[in-house]
Amino acid sequence: MGNVKIENLLINFKTLEKFKRFREYGNQELTMLEDLENKIIENNSISPFYGIYIGDNLIARMSLYEVRKEYDFYFEPPQEYLTLWKLEVIPDYQGREYGKALVDYAKSFGLPIKTNPRINSHGFWEKMGFVKPHYEMERDLGENPLLWLPEGVKEKDTKQ
């Protein structure tokens, strides 16, 4: 696969148009588009999206949101962590380790990561070193999160 360049995607009409090719095109993109149209955010504002291009084609993307320490209900010691969301590779490019490259990029920040995978993707996340935390009804709110724990970090003991 060679060296893959991962770019922070800009919020502009061109990027949002490319998102329409992804299966999980949803409310967040529509909100960004609406904001652009209302000129609340300027063209080329930095977004939480990262992607991989081949030529002019955006073939893989993810979003990373930093969660502040005071909202950490998953990790010990409590700390800032990343929520990885909307990881997706265009079907023609799946199986070529582009998803792995995006996850490795997220791990390179050295922060714990939480994700809520799609139903049929648990095997992928397990290969990437993610683990299922002990389910807590109030904390997880019906989600089935997976966690990546960098060295020195463990899952918070919720039974205290």
C-alpha positions in Angstrom: 0.0 0.0 0.0 3.0 2.3 0.5 2.9 5.6 2.4 -0.7 6.8 2.9 -1.2 10.5 3.5 -3.9 11.3 6.0 -5.3 14.8 5.7 -7.4 17.0 8.0 -10.3 17.7 5.8 -11.5 21.3 5.4 -15.1 22.2 5.8 -16.1 23.5 2.4 -18.7 22.6 -0.3 -16.2 20.5 -2.2 -15.5 18.2 0.9 -19.2 18.0 1.7 -20.0 17.0 -1.8 -17.4 14.2 -1.6 -19.1 12.9 1.6 -22.2 12.1 -0.4 -20.3 9.1 -1.8 -20.2 7.5 1.7 -22.9 5.3 2.9 -23.1 7.0 6.3 -23.8 10.5 5.0 -25.9 12.0 7.8 -27.0 14.8 10.0 -23.5 16.0 10.8 -22.7 16.7 7.2 -26.1 18.3 6.6 -25.5 20.6 9.6 -22.1 21.6 8.3 -23.6 22.3 4.9 -26.3 24.4 6.5 -23.8 26.3 8.5 -21.7 27.0 5.4 -24.8 28.2 3.5 -25.6 30.6 6.4 -22.0 31.7 6.5 -21.7 30.8 10.2 -18.4 29.0 9.5 -16.1 30.2 6.8 -15.1 28.1 3.8 -12.0 26.1 4.7 -12.6 26.0 8.5 -10.8 23.1 10.1 -13.1 20.1 10.8 -12.9 17.0 13.0 -12.8 14.9 9.8 -9.6 13.2 8.4 -9.4 11.4 5.1 -7.3 9.7 2.5 -7.3 10.8 -1.1 -6.3 8.9 -4.2 -5.9 11.5 -6.8 -8.9 13.8 -6.3 -11.1 11.1 -4.8 -11.7 10.9 -1.1 -11.7 7.2 -0.5 -11.7 6.9 3.3 -12.6 9.1 6.2 -13.2 9.3 9.9 -14.0 11.9 12.5 -12.1 12.5 15.7 -13.6 14.4 18.6 -11.6 15.3 21.7 -13.6 14.7 24.9 -12.6 16.8 27.9 -11.3 15.1 31.0 -14.4 16.1 33.1 -16.6 14.0 30.8 -14.4 10.9 30.9 -16.5 8.0 32.3 -14.4 5.3 30.7 -10.7 5.6 31.5 -8.5 5.4 34.5 -6.8 7.7 35.2 -9.5 10.2 34.0 -8.2 12.2 31.0 -9.0 13.7 27.7 -9.8 11.1 25.1 -10.9 10.8 21.5 -14.2 9.6 20.1 -13.7 8.0 16.7 -16.8 8.2 14.6 -17.8 7.7 10.9 -14.8 5.5 10.0 -15.6 4.5 6.4 -13.8 3.3 3.3 -15.5 3.5 -0.1 -16.3 -0.2 -1.1 -13.9 -0.3 -4.1 -11.0 0.4 -1.7 -12.0 -1.8 1.2 -9.6 -4.6 2.3 -6.5 -2.5 1.4 -5.7 -1.3 5.0 -7.0 2.2 4.5 -9.2 1.8 7.6 -6.2 0.5 9.6 -4.2 3.5 8.5 -6.9 5.9 9.8 -7.1 4.0 13.1 -3.3 4.0 13.4 -3.4 7.8 12.8 -5.9 8.2 15.6 -3.8 6.1 17.9 -0.8 8.3 17.1 -2.2 11.1 19.3 -1.5 8.8 22.3 -4.9 9.4 23.9 -7.5 6.7 24.7 -10.1 6.2 22.0 -13.8 5.3 22.3 -15.8 4.2 19.3 -19.3 2.9 18.6 -18.9 0.4 15.8 -21.5 -0.7 13.3 -23.0 -4.1 13.9 -20.8 -6.1 11.5 -17.5 -4.4 12.2 -16.5 -5.8 15.6 -13.9 -8.1 14.1 -12.1 -5.2 12.5 -12.0 -3.2 15.7 -10.7 -6.3 17.7 -7.9 -6.6 15.2 -7.1 -2.9 15.8 -6.7 -3.7 19.6 -10.1 -2.3 20.8 -11.8 -4.0 23.7 -15.4 -4.1 24.9 -15.8 -2.3 28.3 -18.1 -3.6 31.0 -21.5 -2.4 30.0 -23.1 0.3 32.3 -26.7 1.1 31.5 -26.5 4.8 32.5 -23.1 5.5 31.0 -23.5 3.7 27.7 -27.1 4.7 27.0 -27.8 1.7 24.8 -24.6 2.0 22.8 -22.0 -0.8 22.6 -18.8 1.1 22.8 -15.3 -0.3 22.2 -12.2 1.2 23.7 -8.5 1.5 22.8 -6.3 1.8 25.8 -2.8 3.2 25.3 -0.1 2.0 27.7 -0.7 3.1 31.3 -4.4 3.5 30.8 -7.1 1.0 31.9 -10.9 0.9 31.9 -12.5 2.8 34.8 -13.9 0.5 37.5 -17.5 1.4 37.5 -18.4 -0.7 40.5 -16.8 1.7 43.0 
